[in-house]
């Protein structure tokens, strides 16, 4: 896959990925309407599972592409937003907190945090964008924080939809329970999950076009 050398490269990549996901949801929605009563119940389960899969998959894909775009620029941390600098140490910090690390290891991490501003941002640990196959609202909030997106402003009003309508029903279906949407709900399901994906994409694109990944210069 070609590198994301320009803002339009990133937009094209995100648009192409989102378009294919929306097309699949639209095709399945039409299949549900065309199906016999016998097949419709299975397809109603399928659209819940597919809607969730595309939601989780697109958030992970687009966040990774956002950081890929930034890393290939090899900018100095000193010129970048502090959140990106903090992100570069989160995996190491989690590793130390989850193990019996030595004092020397802890001091080395602190030293690196204090002295690495002149190094260049050229790698993002893929584990940093971790949906855990369970993209609930709390996990989305953490990913938004890592990406510098205002979760409260953009997504908090969709907490119930994400946690109960999308994730809880997907989990119930995966566990063999009879959880599905009614045929009257499929437009709402598809339109809402599509709106969530578009919002996430737009926020990342805005950050790129407005160069919000850089340090804000005082007027």
C-alpha positions in Angstrom: 0.0 0.0 0.0 1.3 3.4 -0.9 2.4 5.8 1.8 0.2 8.7 2.9 2.3 11.6 1.6 -0.4 14.2 1.5 -3.7 15.2 3.2 -5.6 14.0 0.2 -3.9 10.6 0.4 -5.2 10.2 3.9 -8.7 11.4 2.9 -8.8 9.0 0.0 -7.7 6.1 2.1 -10.4 6.8 4.8 -13.1 7.6 2.3 -12.4 4.4 0.4 -12.5 2.2 3.5 -15.7 3.9 4.8 -17.5 3.7 1.5 -16.9 -0.1 1.2 -18.3 -0.6 4.8 -21.3 1.5 4.1 -22.0 -0.3 0.9 -22.0 -3.7 2.7 -24.4 -2.4 5.3 -26.7 -1.0 2.6 -26.6 -4.3 0.7 -27.4 -6.3 3.8 -30.2 -3.9 4.7 -31.8 -4.5 1.3 -31.3 -8.2 1.5 -33.3 -8.2 4.8 -36.2 -6.4 3.2 -36.1 -8.8 0.2 -35.8 -12.0 2.4 -38.5 -14.4 3.3 -39.7 -14.5 6.9 -37.6 -17.7 7.4 -34.3 -16.1 6.4 -35.0 -12.6 7.8 -34.3 -13.5 11.4 -30.8 -14.7 10.5 -30.1 -11.6 8.5 -31.3 -9.4 11.3 -28.7 -10.9 13.5 -26.2 -10.6 10.8 -26.7 -6.8 10.4 -26.1 -6.2 14.1 -22.9 -8.2 13.9 -21.8 -6.5 10.7 -22.6 -3.0 12.0 -20.5 -3.6 15.1 -17.7 -5.1 13.1 -17.5 -2.1 10.8 -17.7 0.3 13.7 -14.8 -1.3 15.5 -12.8 -1.9 12.3 -13.2 1.6 11.0 -12.2 3.3 14.2 -9.0 1.1 14.5 -8.2 1.5 10.8 -8.6 5.3 10.6 -6.8 5.9 13.9 -3.8 3.9 12.7 -3.9 5.7 9.3 -3.9 9.1 11.1 -0.8 8.2 13.1 0.8 6.6 10.0 0.4 9.9 8.2 2.1 11.8 11.0 5.0 9.3 11.6 6.2 9.4 8.0 6.8 13.1 8.5 9.4 12.3 11.1 8.8 15.6 13.0 10.5 16.4 16.2 8.5 15.9 19.3 9.2 19.4 20.4 7.2 20.7 17.4 4.2 18.4 18.1 1.1 18.4 20.3 2.0 17.2 23.8 -0.5 14.3 23.5 1.5 12.7 20.7 4.6 13.0 22.8 2.8 11.4 25.8 1.5 8.6 23.5 5.0 7.5 22.7 5.5 6.4 26.3 2.2 4.9 27.2 3.0 1.3 26.2 6.2 1.4 28.2 4.4 2.9 31.1 1.7 0.2 31.0 4.4 -2.5 30.8 6.2 -1.2 33.9 2.9 -0.8 35.9 1.9 -4.4 35.0 5.3 -6.0 36.0 7.8 -6.0 38.8 10.0 -3.5 37.2 13.3 -2.4 38.8 14.0 1.0 40.0 16.5 1.4 37.2 13.9 0.7 34.6 11.5 3.3 36.2 14.3 5.9 36.3 15.2 5.2 32.7 11.6 5.8 31.6 11.5 9.1 33.5 14.8 10.1 32.0 13.6 9.3 28.5 10.4 11.3 29.0 12.4 14.3 30.2 15.1 14.2 27.5 13.5 13.0 24.3 11.8 16.2 23.0 14.4 16.6 20.2 13.9 13.0 18.9 11.6 12.4 15.9 8.2 10.8 15.9 8.8 7.9 13.5 6.9 5.0 15.1 3.6 4.4 16.7 3.1 1.1 18.6 0.2 -0.7 17.1 -1.0 -1.8 20.5 -1.7 1.8 21.4 -4.9 1.7 19.3 -6.4 -1.3 21.0 -10.2 -1.8 20.7 -9.9 -5.2 22.5 -12.7 -6.5 20.3 -15.0 -4.6 22.6 -15.4 -1.0 21.4 -17.6 0.2 24.2 -18.0 3.9 24.9 -15.2 3.9 27.6 -12.8 2.4 25.1 -13.8 4.9 22.5 -13.1 7.7 25.0 -9.5 6.4 25.5 -8.9 6.2 21.8 -10.3 9.7 21.3 -7.9 10.9 24.0 -4.9 9.3 22.3 -6.0 10.9 19.0 -6.8 14.3 20.5 -10.5 14.1 19.7 -13.1 15.7 22.1 -15.1 12.6 23.1 -17.6 14.5 25.2 -18.5 16.9 22.4 -18.6 14.4 19.6 -19.7 11.0 21.0 -21.0 11.2 24.5 -24.6 11.5 23.3 -24.3 8.2 21.6 -23.1 6.2 24.7 -26.4 4.3 25.0 -26.4 3.4 21.3 -22.8 2.2 21.4 -23.0 0.2 24.6 -26.5 -1.2 24.5 -27.9 -1.3 21.0 -24.6 -2.0 19.2 -22.2 -3.8 21.5 -24.6 -5.6 23.9 -26.7 -7.0 21.1 -23.5 -8.0 19.2 -22.3 -9.8 22.3 -25.6 -11.5 22.9 -25.7 -12.8 19.3 -22.1 -14.1 19.6 -23.1 -16.0 22.8 -26.0 -17.6 21.0 -28.8 -15.6 22.6 -31.8 -14.4 20.6 -30.8 -10.7 20.3 -31.5 -8.8 17.1 -33.0 -5.6 15.8 -36.5 -5.5 14.3 -36.9 -4.7 10.7 -38.3 -1.3 11.7 -35.0 -0.5 13.5 -32.5 -1.3 10.7 -32.6 2.2 9.2 -31.8 3.7 12.6 -29.0 1.1 13.2 -27.3 1.6 9.9 -27.7 5.4 9.8 -26.4 5.8 13.4 -23.4 3.6 13.0 -22.6 5.3 9.7 -22.9 8.7 11.4 -20.5 7.6 14.1 -17.9 6.4 11.6 -18.2 9.6 9.6 -17.8 11.7 12.7 -14.6 9.9 13.7 -13.2 10.2 10.1 -14.1 13.9 9.9 -12.4 14.7 13.3 -9.2 13.0 12.2 -9.2 14.7 8.8 -9.8 18.1 10.4 -6.8 17.5 12.7 -4.7 16.8 9.6 -5.9 19.7 7.5 -5.7 22.2 10.4 -2.4 20.7 11.5 -3.6 20.2 15.0 -1.0 17.6 15.6 1.5 20.4 15.8 2.2 22.7 18.8 -0.2 25.6 18.8 1.8 28.8 18.4 0.7 31.8 20.5 -0.6 34.8 18.7 
